[in-house]
Amino acid sequence: MNEWIDWFQRVLDVSIRLYFRQECDLSSVYDIALPKAGPLWKALLPEQVDPTFDEWMVLMLALMPHLSPQVLDIFFVSIR
């Protein structure tokens, strides 16, 4: 599960950098490879389901408050 949390954190970081036009080594979040779906995901998702990149992002965003809430701290930034 840690590799998925790291993946989500990387996608979040890259998307914010791209949005604010900060220096970034990627031109799109879609350039970040998905981790392999291990036995946990295979047990949770039906066999015929093959989530897209965006669906993985939504799923991980829903799980983050429970798995690793500190990853979402970036949303508490104060804009001045």
N, C-alpha and C positions, 0 to 999 in steps of 0.2 A: 504494500500500500504506500510505502514511503516514496517509491519511484513515481507514483501517480500524484502525490502531494507535491513533489519536486517539479513535475511536469506542469501542474496547474500554476504553481508559483512562477515558473519561467514564462508561461503564456501570459499571465497577468502582468508581469514586469515588462515584457516586450510590448504588449498592447498599450500600456500606459506610456512607455517611452515613445512609441510611434504616434500616439494621439497628441502628445505634447511636443512632438518633433525634436526629441532629444536624441543624442547619439545612440545608435543601436546597430548591432552586427547583423540584424535580419531585416528584411523588408516587409515581412508579413508573419503573423502568428502561425499561419498554416505551414510555414517552413519548419516548425518544431515537430519532430517526430513523436507520434504517440508511443507510450510504453506498451509492452506486450501485455495483453489481458491474461492474467494468471488464473489459477484455479478458483480464487474467490469470485472474480467477475464471472467466470463461466458458471459458477453455482448460482449466482444472483440473476443473471440474464438468461432468457430462453436461448436455446441453441441457434434458432433462425434469426435472432436479432444481431445486427452488426452496426453498432452506433457510429454515426459520423463524428467528425472532429467537434462540430458545434454541440452535438448531443452529449459528448463526453464532457465538454466544458460546463454545460448546464448541470449535468449529474454531479460533477466535482464541486461546482459552486454550491449546490444544495447540501453536499456532505461536509464542506469545509468548516462550518461552525461547530460541527461535532468531532471532526477528526483533528483539525489543526486551526483553531480560530485565529491564532496570531498571523496567519497568512493574509487574513482580510484586514489587518490593521492599516494597510495602505489606503483604504477608503476613508479613514478618519483624519485625513490630512486637512489642515485648515488653509483655505485659499485667502490670501490677503491682497 
